[in-house]
Amino acid sequence: MLGAGHDVGIGVHVVGFGEHAHHSPERAEDAAAARIATSSDYLREVLAEVPVLVIGAISATEAELAGNQAGLWGSLLPAAWSLALALRARGLGTTWTTLHLRYEREVADLLGLPADVRQGVLLPVAYTKGTDFRPGPRVDLDSVRHVNGW
Ligand SMILES: Cc1cc2nc3c(=O)[nH]c(=O)nc-3n(C[C@H](O)[C@H](O)[C@H](O)COP(=O)(O)O)c2cc1C
């Protein structure tokens, strides 16, 4: 994990989901997509003010990058998720972001990352405004659960 803050002069232009999302308002997932688009547009506006940006990164060979993706990224992403949970337990907040990866090379150059180090997630970290969190909306489990076949 790499911690990067303003002191290293990181200035990432994060592209909002709203610029990519194609959704019709009838579908339930589209309400969630629209919510994420609004949220990610806001994050793009404030990202440069976030005190700490944590980038989860892993060293990977070309063969690994062309091989089993679940094995490769499964070696990194659970650690980032554990960090997100640990932050939450300590009154800090984060949100899972990947859209900066369009500029992965530029970020790597800014931070001096070796060419074989690949970024998998960026976690902006800050204290939250209050602790009044609620569960996010979820689609009905039966609509996504498959038993003994798809
Ligand atoms: C794989 C993945 C990548 C994501 N990348 C971004 C991102 O780059 N920027 C962003 O704002 N949200 C991104 N999100 C969505 C956020 O993690 C979060 O779900 C969304 O901003 C809604 O946050 P909220 O529930 O706190 O409103 C991503 C989610 C996933 C699962």
The ligand as an ORCA input file, in Angstrom:
! r2SCAN-3c Opt
* xyz 0 1
  C     -14.824     -1.527     -8.713
  C     -15.416     -0.202     -8.291
  C     -14.816      0.972     -8.741
  C     -15.336      2.210     -8.373
  N     -14.709      3.342     -8.797
  C     -15.196      4.536     -8.412
  C     -14.531      5.743     -8.791
  O     -13.519      5.717     -9.468
  N     -15.053      6.910     -8.377
  C     -16.168      6.945     -7.575
  O     -16.575      8.037     -7.190
  N     -16.816      5.833     -7.196
  C     -16.342      4.639     -7.602
  N     -16.989      3.508     -7.223
  C     -18.226      3.639     -6.428
  C     -17.902      4.004     -4.997
  O     -17.082      3.046     -4.391
  C     -19.201      4.116     -4.183
  O     -19.892      2.929     -4.255
  C     -20.074      5.214     -4.715
  O     -19.324      6.367     -4.783
  C     -21.321      5.401     -3.830
  O     -20.903      5.802     -2.557
  P     -21.943      6.044     -1.384
  O     -22.644      4.726     -1.206
  O     -21.133      6.421     -0.203
  O     -22.872      7.131     -1.833
  C     -16.496      2.269     -7.547
  C     -17.080      1.098     -7.104
  C     -16.552     -0.129     -7.459
  C     -17.218     -1.384     -6.943
*
